[in-house]
Amino acid sequence: MIRSLRNGSAALALAVSLGCFAAAHPALAQAQDDLSLPGDMSRYIGPAAKERDDLRKALTEELAEKDPERAAALVTELADKTAAAGGWPEAYKAIAVVAAPLLERLEGPRLDSFLFDFSVAAGNAGKKDQQDALLRQMVRTAEAEEGQASNRYRRAIVNKAYSLLSADRDDEAFAAIMAALDTLEASGDESHFFNTVPEAGDAFRSHADAEQGAEIYERGMTSPLFRTTTSPGRAFMMFNYAVFLRDIGKYDEALRLHLPAMNELFSIFGPESKEGYNAYDGLAQTMHAAGQLAGAEAAYSYMVPQMWRLFGGDDPDYWRVRNNHAAVLRSLKLPSDALIIDFDVYLKRHDKFGNAAPVTLASALNMAHDQLDLERWEDAERTLKPLEAIATDMDYAPRYIQMIAAWRDYVAYRSGVKAIEDAALRDTAGLEGRTAGTEQRLAYLDLYASEAERRGYDDLALTYRESARDVAYERFTDAHPLSFDAELARLRLLSRLKPEEAAEGFRQLDAAMSGWTRANVTAAGSLSAARSARILADDMLAAFADFARDNADAARHFAAALDSWKTLTRQTELDLRREAETTDDQAYRELILSYFRKFGRFRELVTGTLYTDELDPQRQEMEEARNALNEARAARGMPEVTPWFLGPVTVPEAVAEPEAGDVIVDLAVTRRWPVERRGYPDTYEIRAVISRPGQPPQVDQIGTIRMKDGEAPAGFVMKAIETRLAKVLASAAEGAGALYIIPDDSLYQWALAELRTGDGKRLGELVDVHLITSRAAYAYRDSHSRPEPGAGILLAGGLDYGPDASVLPLPGTASEVNEIAELAGAAGFKPSLLTGKMATEAGVRAGAESSSIIHLATHGFYREVDGGAERLTNTGFVLADLKDSWEGDNPSDNIVHAREVLDWDLSGAGLVVIAACETALGDPGVTATVRGLPMALSIAGARRSLLTIDNVPDQATSRFMIRFHEHLLGDGMTYSKAFIETKRDAWAGRIEGVDPELTYAFVLFEH
């Protein structure tokens, strides 16, 4: 009988636009999906020019006399077309022809509208005095006919400012709008006031000065109306101000406004309102612009299905939100994911709006971006060619057409259809003029750098690489996937040209990338961002490792980088652990350990699952633990501990070095991903960083595992990798007394001590093999290395799972825990024995939280199910009185998932043994550790965990575990030595009933 569940019953098997959100002046509002596209590039002027000319001809004195209303409407239309296509002097002349009859015949608001349009034309035609006269007439007429308290008068004084602004009379316009806002505020007309502030603020930013625009917004934010009212207009104004701040690069200030604006709009219009979700989209867009890509992606992952449920799949706002989601995925360097969305949105927009609509063209261009990133050159050309034709036919802005043409040239260069002329390649200054937008500039800089390297122009290539890095840093900061790519390309070249500079560069890049991952990915719950971070880290670490093989300084930095990526731990937490290990103040130590547990639990939960209100209790507990710790630190004059996702990005300090007689081996698994960055890696590359006392680390290439569609390679390939790894580890162990191995990724689930060396012996027969999870675990390996005399030991076995349970009893577990209890009692320890129906989830947890050793003999499980790995519900163990609910977090079902273990307090446990099948199995996470019981037990505070990587038979496991405790409790060995000697006993045939080949399944992790 095995201690597994695998053969059990079937039950086991925030309107985002860059213009105004509130009702804005139609001539000033502007919608735009793609943040990377300059605002003036998507407008088209061809039809406007033709229609403008036709309108000038249509405006006659005869029409004005016979049908003044129709003539006035044509004047407004002419003003709009002229604003787009130019030609104000001619427009002024045409309007002047009809002015006299219209001024005589028009009345009320229609007269005001004509006076406004005529004043705009006069001002833009250089006739300042006439513009002033027309504006005075507009305001005085409205005042005389309806009074200063009328809406007509208030519209007139606001429109006066817009007319002056249109004619570049900025200071006069600013004075006029501020005076108009004073009037609106004094009247108490909050609706008009709150609508005017954002439309005016955005207008001044677009047509005059961003500082004046900001002053207008601040005027609104400091108004008594803002402080004393709660209205849609107030919330819309806040939202628009947040967008304004985003557009001028003040991301932190923008994010501080987005949240209250969104909350107010949800409160006013309801939790399922379009207004609330449009504001949510705006928040996500600003997070995207600010480089908070993981948070933005998590927001869209929540928002998209909700909007589909509420508004349906054919809603244009839903399409916009999906488009914005794709933009985030593209920034995360996940072009295949983005293309799936962009293609669907393109089809929807094409069918509804036609192929020439601006939003349709925006989707087509987004698709082209995805295809370019995927290196699908023929597909990109098929997309770009008709896009250029449509834009040309519609007479779009020249820069827009130039951008598309430049992308087509880029495709031709990359696909080999065209070659870059040598003179053009050397023209570093001319490249900027041939590109439009940051993404296109970066693409061309990479293209030219690659071509310069190919032709042997190293200095020129470095110039382009440095330019690309500078452009990316200026636009995105140094903490952004596009910046990481640009800097990594520079460092690859620099490794060959300037090794010393490259070593420090890799160190800084590693710090920036791990800091970005810690601050974004591990706080957002975005699985896409986690995948992106893993891919980016693979690219960087692989290049870093290749460089470090021949550079001692780089090898030291690479060892530190590996350790950092395996835990994503800040220096703050490393310092705290040192304090916990060395302090004599038990109360302070408990505060540190409590913070570690609560912080580790919450971080792990939001790394793999979307943050929702359900996680608020865990977040609150974490904050309470951090605040309590900070109170104690303040009393000691120590700096506060900031949230783990905050704080400066720091270069990793030197990691713990091996002491005399020890060797440390950091294993590294990196992947080479296909260009789609989706599905399975093409290859796995395994390396070892070997650290010996007093020597620089040595980076050794173990081997490459090539995959095909996710299928495991042939057995002989894996055997070759194992043989090579055994040879490297055996060589590293020569002359050493102890070999400390820090696994990585799936290597956590390899029987490393069982690897056969050249002479046929197991590695563990040659040297004491320790599996540790970090350099910090090595630094504190001697702390609490054996149980204290009189320590409590919790033992659970011989469990009664209940009559309806889907698992069978395990008779071997009863004798196992009974014999261990006798050993413990005889050695002066305090065993606590739970058997039969006593060992429920609640009972075991209560006993575990006061025990130094916890030994649970039962059934374990690991299931490969969709979503289980992310939720940490696909691995665990079962206890007495089993309820086959498998709900995940039910404390009464007596099924203990890894997620539930995160809630336990095991900080007093020197060792946790789960003597059951497959308890060491899990799935690699962002930090390249195993997301399963090993990680959960470590976060809960256990210093060591003895687990299994495969199915284990009941009776043999019982005998193995009894022998382990004989060494530990009877012989007084350390935890690790007792484990090593137990394996050696089994290998030598000294444990009856235990096949020497069985021992590979047992692993001891030192945390």
BATILUM-322949 format. One line per 10 residues: number of its first residue (from 1); for each residue x, y, z of C-alpha. Coordinates in steps of 0.05 Angstrom, whole numbers. Last residue first. Example, Ala and Ser with C-alpha at 12.3 -4.5 7.8 and 13.67 -1.06 7.14 Angstrom:
<atoms>
2> 273 -21 143 | 246 -90 156 $
</atoms>
This chain:
<atoms>
1007> 303 534 101 | 336 465 104 | 300 416 58 | 303 342 73 | 285 295 16 | 257 224 14 | 238 193 -52 | 310 173 -69 | 308 126 -9 | 269 73 -46 $
997> 328 46 -85 | 360 19 -21 | 297 -24 -11 | 273 -16 60 | 247 -80 92 | 302 -85 143 | 344 -23 151 | 418 -39 148 | 420 -54 73 | 480 -8 62 $
987> 438 41 22 | 386 41 77 | 438 57 131 | 467 111 86 | 398 142 80 | 389 142 155 | 458 172 163 | 441 231 118 | 375 243 155 | 407 240 224 $
977> 462 287 201 | 411 338 176 | 370 338 239 | 431 340 284 | 450 275 319 | 431 259 391 | 437 184 383 | 368 168 410 | 328 228 386 | 358 242 318 $
967> 390 175 301 | 332 134 327 | 285 185 295 | 313 170 226 | 309 95 239 | 235 101 256 | 224 142 193 | 255 90 147 | 216 34 180 | 150 69 171 $
957> 166 88 100 | 180 15 85 | 113 -5 114 | 71 46 77 | 102 47 9 | 125 115 -19 | 98 152 -80 | 145 206 -104 | 182 269 -84 | 176 260 -10 $
947> 181 307 50 | 226 323 110 | 218 398 124 | 267 443 160 | 265 511 195 | 189 513 198 | 163 585 201 | 96 585 164 | 134 612 104 | 179 551 104 $
937> 121 503 110 | 85 537 52 | 147 535 8 | 159 461 19 | 84 446 16 | 74 475 -53 | 99 530 -98 | 168 501 -111 | 222 554 -115 | 236 591 -180 $
927> 217 658 -150 | 160 668 -199 | 134 599 -183 | 155 528 -201 | 99 477 -189 | 94 428 -132 | 120 362 -106 | 152 354 -38 | 91 320 -8 | 90 267 -62 $
917> 68 209 -18 | 65 215 58 | 112 221 116 | 101 295 128 | 159 312 173 | 165 383 201 | 230 401 235 | 257 456 280 | 186 479 294 | 177 540 338 $
907> 159 585 280 | 106 536 257 | 47 584 262 | -5 559 212 | -41 603 162 | 7 586 104 | -11 513 118 | -80 529 90 | -52 546 22 | -11 482 21 $
897> -76 444 27 | -97 406 89 | -157 361 78 | -190 352 145 | -256 378 116 | -267 424 176 | -216 477 158 | -248 488 89 | -198 527 47 | -192 487 -17 $
887> -262 460 -30 | -238 388 -36 | -303 363 -6 | -282 292 10 | -292 298 85 | -236 260 121 | -247 239 193 | -172 239 206 | -121 276 165 | -105 288 92 $
877> -43 318 58 | -25 375 12 | -18 395 -61 | -65 422 -114 | -95 477 -71 | -38 528 -75 | -85 576 -112 | -37 585 -169 | -19 511 -171 | -92 492 -169 $
867> -111 536 -228 | -117 479 -278 | -104 412 -245 | -40 372 -238 | -53 339 -171 | -5 327 -114 | -29 286 -56 | -8 260 12 | -34 203 55 | -14 197 128 $
857> 44 199 177 | 51 268 207 | 113 284 248 | 119 353 279 | 182 370 318 | 190 431 362 | 116 433 382 | 69 488 404 | 38 507 337 | 35 435 316 $
847> -13 415 371 | -65 466 351 | -56 451 278 | -62 376 289 | -126 383 329 | -159 431 280 | -142 387 220 | -165 325 255 | -116 276 288 | -162 251 343 $
837> -202 203 298 | -152 147 303 | -85 172 328 | -55 235 358 | 7 226 402 | 41 281 440 | 114 266 455 | 153 304 509 | 227 291 501 | 272 258 552 $
827> 306 207 507 | 261 150 532 | 199 191 517 | 222 207 447 | 239 135 430 | 172 111 457 | 136 164 415 | 176 143 354 | 153 71 364 | 80 92 369 $
817> 86 139 309 | 111 85 262 | 69 29 290 | 7 68 273 | 34 92 206 | 45 21 181 | -29 7 185 | -46 58 132 | -122 60 124 | -151 67 54 $
807> -172 130 19 | -238 153 -10 | -269 165 58 | -339 142 71 | -325 101 133 | -279 152 165 | -206 170 156 | -185 135 221 | -112 153 228 | -56 107 249 $
797> -11 167 251 | 0 235 283 | 61 253 325 | 74 321 357 | 141 327 393 | 151 376 451 | 222 393 471 | 251 364 536 | 322 371 512 | 326 419 453 $
787> 318 389 384 | 378 393 338 | 405 446 290 | 371 502 327 | 420 550 293 | 477 512 261 | 451 523 190 | 443 598 200 | 489 622 144 | 470 562 101 $
777> 397 579 105 | 415 650 88 | 449 625 25 | 381 599 3 | 337 537 -1 | 384 485 28 | 392 412 7 | 449 383 47 | 494 327 21 | 545 297 69 $
767> 600 271 23 | 620 209 -15 | 561 163 1 | 512 220 -12 | 538 225 -84 | 518 153 -95 | 573 106 -115 | 580 78 -184 | 654 98 -193 | 636 155 -239 $
757> 583 184 -192 | 511 161 -184 | 461 214 -164 | 425 193 -100 | 441 257 -61 | 409 297 -117 | 342 261 -116 | 310 312 -162 | 247 349 -141 | 280 414 -122 $
747> 314 407 -190 | 246 427 -220 | 260 500 -207 | 326 511 -172 | 367 472 -122 | 413 502 -69 | 464 447 -55 | 507 447 8 | 563 395 2 | 595 376 68 $
737> 662 346 87 | 699 372 26 | 762 344 -5 | 727 329 -71 | 655 354 -66 | 659 399 -127 | 683 341 -169 | 625 299 -145 | 577 355 -160 | 604 364 -231 $
727> 604 289 -245 | 534 279 -217 | 509 337 -260 | 540 306 -322 | 511 238 -308 | 442 268 -293 | 444 308 -357 | 465 246 -397 | 409 206 -365 | 359 261 -384 $
717> 381 256 -456 | 380 180 -455 | 308 182 -431 | 284 221 -491 | 261 292 -479 | 197 309 -442 | 142 337 -485 | 125 410 -478 | 115 421 -552 | 185 396 -565 $
707> 236 407 -511 | 312 411 -512 | 347 398 -446 | 414 433 -444 | 473 414 -401 | 514 424 -338 | 549 489 -355 | 596 507 -298 | 604 574 -264 | 662 576 -215 $
697> 658 621 -154 | 720 659 -133 | 762 621 -81 | 773 630 -6 | 727 573 13 | 694 540 -47 | 634 565 -86 | 608 525 -145 | 556 559 -190 | 520 504 -228 $
687> 484 509 -294 | 423 476 -326 | 394 502 -391 | 322 485 -407 | 302 491 -480 | 245 511 -526 | 203 535 -468 | 130 514 -465 | 66 553 -480 | 74 627 -494 $
677> 133 673 -503 | 114 676 -577 | 188 685 -594 | 201 616 -566 | 230 614 -496 | 300 594 -475 | 296 572 -403 | 341 580 -344 | 354 530 -289 | 407 548 -239 $
667> 440 505 -186 | 478 541 -130 | 532 495 -103 | 563 510 -36 | 625 473 -12 | 643 462 61 | 707 440 95 | 728 510 115 | 669 558 112 | 627 572 50 $
657> 608 644 35 | 543 677 56 | 521 725 2 | 554 791 -14 | 502 847 -18 | 449 848 -71 | 444 915 -108 | 388 956 -78 | 323 981 -106 | 295 1031 -56 $
647> 235 1015 -13 | 166 991 -30 | 139 923 -50 | 158 893 17 | 119 944 57 | 167 988 96 | 204 965 158 | 218 1025 202 | 287 1049 219 | 316 1031 288 $
637> 317 1076 349 | 302 1018 396 | 232 1044 413 | 222 1055 339 | 239 983 326 | 187 958 375 | 134 1002 344 | 157 979 275 | 146 906 294 | 75 921 317 $
627> 62 959 253 | 88 902 210 | 46 851 247 | -16 895 241 | -1 905 167 | 4 831 155 | -60 817 193 | -95 870 151 | -71 839 86 | -94 770 109 $
617> -163 798 127 | -167 836 61 | -154 774 19 | -227 762 4 | -233 834 -19 | -197 813 -82 | -124 807 -105 | -118 761 -164 | -80 697 -148 | -9 673 -156 $
607> 35 728 -127 | -23 754 -85 | -23 691 -43 | 52 686 -36 | 58 758 -13 | 2 749 38 | 33 687 68 | 104 715 70 | 81 780 103 | 41 744 156 $
597> 95 692 171 | 154 740 168 | 118 792 211 | 104 739 264 | 177 719 261 | 201 790 272 | 152 802 329 | 173 736 361 | 246 758 359 | 227 824 394 $
587> 193 785 450 | 253 737 456 | 303 793 465 | 369 756 462 | 377 775 389 | 422 736 342 | 376 694 297 | 320 745 296 | 368 802 281 | 399 763 223 $
577> 329 748 198 | 313 822 200 | 374 839 160 | 355 790 106 | 284 819 107 | 310 889 95 | 360 866 42 | 299 848 2 | 280 776 -12 | 260 755 -82 $
567> 271 683 -57 | 304 645 -114 | 318 709 -152 | 362 737 -96 | 404 674 -90 | 416 672 -165 | 436 746 -165 | 486 735 -109 | 518 677 -147 | 518 720 -210 $
557> 554 777 -174 | 609 730 -153 | 614 700 -223 | 616 770 -254 | 677 786 -212 | 710 720 -234 | 697 730 -308 | 700 671 -356 | 638 633 -337 | 606 697 -313 $
547> 589 721 -383 | 549 659 -400 | 516 663 -332 | 495 736 -341 | 466 720 -410 | 425 662 -381 | 406 704 -320 | 379 761 -363 | 338 719 -411 | 311 675 -355 $
537> 293 736 -313 | 253 765 -371 | 216 699 -380 | 201 694 -305 | 178 766 -302 | 132 755 -361 | 102 693 -330 | 90 731 -265 | 59 788 -305 | 12 740 -339 $
527> -6 708 -273 | -25 776 -244 | -36 774 -169 | -9 844 -159 | 40 847 -102 | 91 795 -123 | 91 820 -194 | 100 893 -182 | 148 911 -126 | 184 844 -124 $
517> 188 838 -199 | 212 910 -207 | 264 901 -152 | 287 836 -184 | 294 871 -251 | 329 934 -224 | 377 894 -181 | 394 846 -239 | 406 906 -284 | 453 937 -234 $
507> 494 874 -226 | 494 862 -301 | 521 932 -311 | 576 922 -258 | 601 861 -295 | 593 896 -363 | 638 953 -343 | 693 904 -325 | 682 864 -389 | 687 922 -438 $
497> 682 898 -510 | 658 826 -505 | 612 833 -445 | 593 902 -472 | 556 870 -530 | 514 827 -483 | 508 887 -436 | 477 931 -490 | 425 877 -508 | 409 870 -434 $
487> 400 945 -427 | 349 948 -484 | 311 887 -461 | 307 913 -389 | 283 980 -414 | 227 948 -454 | 209 906 -393 | 205 968 -347 | 244 990 -286 | 298 1035 -316 $
477> 249 1091 -330 | 196 1083 -386 | 208 1142 -433 | 276 1166 -410 | 301 1097 -392 | 279 1069 -460 | 311 1125 -499 | 376 1119 -459 | 380 1043 -468 | 367 1050 -543 $
467> 420 1103 -549 | 470 1059 -512 | 455 1001 -560 | 462 1047 -620 | 529 1074 -597 | 552 1004 -580 | 536 981 -651 | 576 1039 -678 | 636 1020 -635 | 629 947 -656 $
457> 625 958 -731 | 639 886 -749 | 586 880 -803 | 542 835 -760 | 551 881 -701 | 528 941 -743 | 468 900 -767 | 448 884 -695 | 456 956 -674 | 415 981 -733 $
447> 358 934 -718 | 359 948 -644 | 359 1023 -656 | 303 1012 -707 | 259 976 -657 | 273 1027 -602 | 254 1084 -648 | 190 1048 -668 | 170 1037 -596 | 186 1108 -576 $
437> 145 1143 -629 | 161 1162 -701 | 223 1142 -738 | 262 1170 -797 | 281 1235 -762 | 312 1197 -705 | 354 1155 -751 | 389 1215 -782 | 437 1228 -725 | 466 1158 -726 $
427> 481 1161 -800 | 529 1102 -802 | 474 1053 -822 | 448 1100 -874 | 516 1105 -906 | 523 1029 -905 | 457 1019 -940 | 408 977 -900 | 387 917 -941 | 317 902 -966 $
417> 277 838 -972 | 318 807 -916 | 259 795 -869 | 285 845 -818 | 299 899 -869 | 233 891 -905 | 195 891 -839 | 230 954 -818 | 213 986 -884 | 140 970 -872 $
407> 146 1000 -802 | 175 1063 -832 | 117 1068 -881 | 68 1063 -822 | 104 1118 -785 | 108 1163 -847 | 32 1156 -856 | 21 1179 -785 | 71 1235 -791 | 36 1259 -855 $
397> -31 1268 -819 | -85 1225 -852 | -105 1238 -923 | -161 1187 -925 | -128 1154 -985 | -60 1155 -950 | -87 1126 -886 | -124 1073 -924 | -63 1054 -966 | -18 1053 -905 $
387> -65 1006 -868 | -72 963 -931 | 4 951 -930 | 12 947 -854 | -30 884 -842 | -3 842 -898 | 67 866 -882 | 59 845 -809 | 35 776 -830 | 95 768 -876 $
377> 143 790 -821 | 117 746 -766 | 174 765 -719 | 128 758 -659 | 143 829 -637 | 127 852 -708 | 62 812 -707 | 42 845 -642 | 57 914 -668 | 18 899 -732 $
367> -42 878 -690 | -38 945 -653 | -37 981 -720 | -99 944 -741 | -133 961 -676 | -116 1035 -684 | -142 1031 -756 | -208 1005 -730 | -211 1061 -677 | -197 1113 -730 $
357> -252 1088 -777 | -226 1067 -845 | -243 992 -842 | -315 1001 -823 | -347 1022 -756 | -386 960 -734 | -355 903 -773 | -285 931 -770 | -292 947 -696 | -310 875 -679 $
347> -257 845 -726 | -204 891 -696 | -224 873 -625 | -215 799 -641 | -147 810 -673 | -124 854 -615 | -143 802 -563 | -107 743 -594 | -49 789 -613 | -37 810 -541 $
337> -28 739 -516 | 21 726 -572 | 57 791 -558 | 74 776 -485 | 131 826 -475 | 98 856 -413 | 88 919 -454 | 49 877 -504 | 7 849 -447 | -8 920 -425 $
327> -30 940 -495 | -74 878 -499 | -110 901 -436 | -121 969 -468 | -153 936 -528 | -196 894 -482 | -219 958 -448 | -235 990 -514 | -274 930 -537 | -316 931 -474 $
317> -329 1005 -486 | -353 987 -557 | -404 937 -528 | -412 874 -571 | -386 825 -518 | -440 843 -468 | -449 900 -419 | -450 868 -350 | -420 799 -361 | -370 824 -412 $
307> -353 882 -366 | -339 834 -309 | -298 787 -353 | -254 846 -375 | -247 881 -308 | -214 826 -266 | -159 809 -316 | -156 883 -332 | -139 901 -260 | -88 845 -256 $
297> -55 870 -319 | -51 941 -292 | -22 917 -226 | 30 876 -263 | 47 933 -309 | 61 985 -257 | 104 1022 -307 | 71 1090 -294 | 37 1088 -362 | 7 1020 -346 $
287> -16 1044 -277 | -47 1104 -312 | -84 1058 -359 | -108 1015 -301 | -136 1077 -266 | -171 1098 -330 | -201 1029 -338 | -228 1034 -267 | -259 1101 -285 | -293 1068 -345 $
277> -316 1013 -298 | -349 1063 -252 | -384 1100 -307 | -408 1036 -340 | -443 1018 -275 | -442 952 -239 | -424 977 -170 | -474 1035 -175 | -476 1104 -207 | -459 1147 -147 $
267> -417 1097 -107 | -382 1069 -168 | -367 1141 -189 | -342 1159 -120 | -297 1099 -116 | -267 1113 -184 | -252 1186 -166 | -224 1165 -98 | -177 1116 -133 | -156 1158 -192 $
257> -132 1218 -151 | -73 1184 -116 | -56 1149 -181 | -49 1216 -217 | -3 1245 -164 | 42 1184 -169 | 41 1187 -245 | 61 1258 -257 | 82 1246 -329 | 44 1303 -364 $
247> -8 1255 -391 | -16 1221 -324 | -30 1287 -290 | -85 1302 -341 | -114 1232 -332 | -118 1244 -256 | -148 1313 -268 | -201 1280 -312 | -219 1231 -258 | -223 1285 -205 $
237> -268 1326 -251 | -312 1265 -264 | -320 1256 -189 | -340 1328 -178 | -387 1327 -237 | -420 1263 -211 | -436 1298 -146 | -414 1302 -74 | -413 1374 -51 | -381 1416 3 $
227> -306 1410 -9 | -309 1413 -85 | -357 1471 -84 | -311 1508 -36 | -261 1507 -93 | -192 1478 -80 | -197 1421 -130 | -228 1465 -183 | -174 1518 -179 | -123 1461 -178 $
217> -151 1439 -245 | -144 1509 -274 | -74 1515 -246 | -56 1448 -279 | -79 1473 -346 | -38 1536 -338 | 23 1493 -322 | 9 1449 -383 | 13 1510 -429 | -25 1530 -491 $
207> -66 1488 -539 | -66 1418 -510 | -53 1435 -437 | -100 1495 -442 | -156 1452 -471 | -146 1398 -419 | -154 1447 -362 | -213 1481 -396 | -252 1416 -408 | -233 1392 -338 $
197> -254 1456 -302 | -316 1471 -344 | -354 1408 -326 | -344 1418 -252 | -366 1491 -255 | -427 1478 -300 | -452 1424 -252 | -433 1463 -190 | -473 1525 -208 | -465 1557 -140 $
187> -468 1626 -171 | -402 1647 -138 | -368 1585 -166 | -392 1599 -237 | -369 1671 -232 | -301 1653 -205 | -295 1600 -259 | -309 1653 -312 | -255 1698 -283 | -206 1640 -286 $
177> -227 1627 -358 | -217 1699 -379 | -149 1706 -346 | -125 1643 -381 | -152 1667 -448 | -115 1733 -440 | -51 1695 -424 | -60 1647 -482 | -78 1692 -539 | -61 1635 -587 $
167> -123 1648 -630 | -158 1585 -605 | -145 1608 -534 | -181 1673 -545 | -242 1636 -571 | -239 1587 -513 | -238 1643 -462 | -298 1677 -493 | -333 1610 -493 | -331 1610 -417 $
157> -361 1680 -412 | -415 1661 -462 | -434 1596 -428 | -445 1633 -363 | -489 1684 -398 | -532 1630 -430 | -538 1592 -365 | -571 1653 -336 | -553 1688 -270 | -517 1744 -307 $
147> -581 1766 -341 | -624 1738 -398 | -626 1790 -454 | -575 1840 -430 | -526 1789 -404 | -529 1745 -467 | -522 1807 -511 | -465 1834 -470 | -425 1768 -473 | -433 1757 -549 $
137> -423 1831 -566 | -359 1834 -525 | -335 1771 -560 | -349 1801 -629 | -312 1865 -611 | -252 1826 -584 | -248 1784 -648 | -253 1848 -690 | -194 1878 -652 | -152 1814 -660 $
127> -159 1806 -735 | -102 1757 -747 | -142 1705 -787 | -142 1661 -726 | -176 1715 -685 | -227 1730 -738 | -245 1657 -749 | -252 1646 -674 | -294 1709 -667 | -340 1686 -724 $
117> -350 1619 -691 | -366 1652 -623 | -412 1704 -654 | -449 1649 -692 | -458 1608 -629 | -483 1668 -590 | -534 1683 -645 | -559 1612 -642 | -563 1618 -566 | -613 1676 -571 $
107> -629 1707 -638 | -605 1706 -710 | -634 1754 -763 | -592 1817 -760 | -526 1785 -741 | -540 1733 -796 | -554 1785 -849 | -489 1823 -833 | -444 1763 -824 | -457 1725 -888 $
97> -398 1751 -929 | -356 1756 -865 | -362 1680 -857 | -330 1668 -925 | -275 1718 -912 | -259 1687 -845 | -256 1618 -876 | -207 1643 -928 | -162 1673 -873 | -171 1610 -830 $
87> -144 1559 -880 | -128 1499 -836 | -151 1426 -842 | -176 1407 -773 | -195 1476 -745 | -221 1492 -815 | -268 1434 -813 | -296 1455 -745 | -303 1528 -766 | -338 1507 -830 $
77> -387 1464 -791 | -404 1523 -746 | -412 1569 -806 | -456 1516 -841 | -502 1515 -780 | -507 1591 -783 | -526 1587 -857 | -581 1536 -843 | -610 1579 -787 | -605 1641 -831 $
67> -647 1611 -886 | -667 1664 -938 | -621 1720 -918 | -561 1677 -901 | -571 1635 -963 | -571 1697 -1007 | -508 1724 -973 | -473 1660 -993 | -439 1604 -954 | -440 1544 -1000 $
57> -372 1559 -1031 | -338 1562 -963 | -373 1497 -945 | -346 1461 -1006 | -275 1483 -989 | -282 1458 -917 | -312 1392 -942 | -250 1381 -985 | -202 1398 -929 | -240 1357 -877 $
47> -241 1297 -923 | -165 1298 -928 | -147 1318 -856 | -139 1253 -818 | -125 1250 -744 | -83 1192 -718 | -17 1227 -711 | -35 1287 -668 | -39 1248 -603 | 28 1213 -607 $
37> 18 1137 -606 | 49 1100 -547 | -13 1105 -505 | -54 1067 -556 | -129 1072 -547 | -141 1146 -561 | -202 1189 -552 | -198 1264 -561 | -243 1318 -533 | -225 1390 -552 $
27> -271 1403 -611 | -328 1367 -576 | -324 1412 -514 | -325 1362 -458 | -380 1325 -422 | -341 1289 -369 | -287 1239 -386 | -246 1290 -424 | -188 1272 -470 | -138 1216 -464 $
17> -194 1167 -464 | -213 1112 -418 | -288 1118 -415 | -229 1037 -296 | -181 263 -192 | -195 262 -120 | -270 259 -125 | -263 206 -178 | -240 157 -124 | -170 144 -102 $
7> -110 121 -142 | -71 186 -136 | -86 194 -63 | -18 170 -39 | 13 135 21 | 25 70 -16 | 0 0 0 $
</atoms>
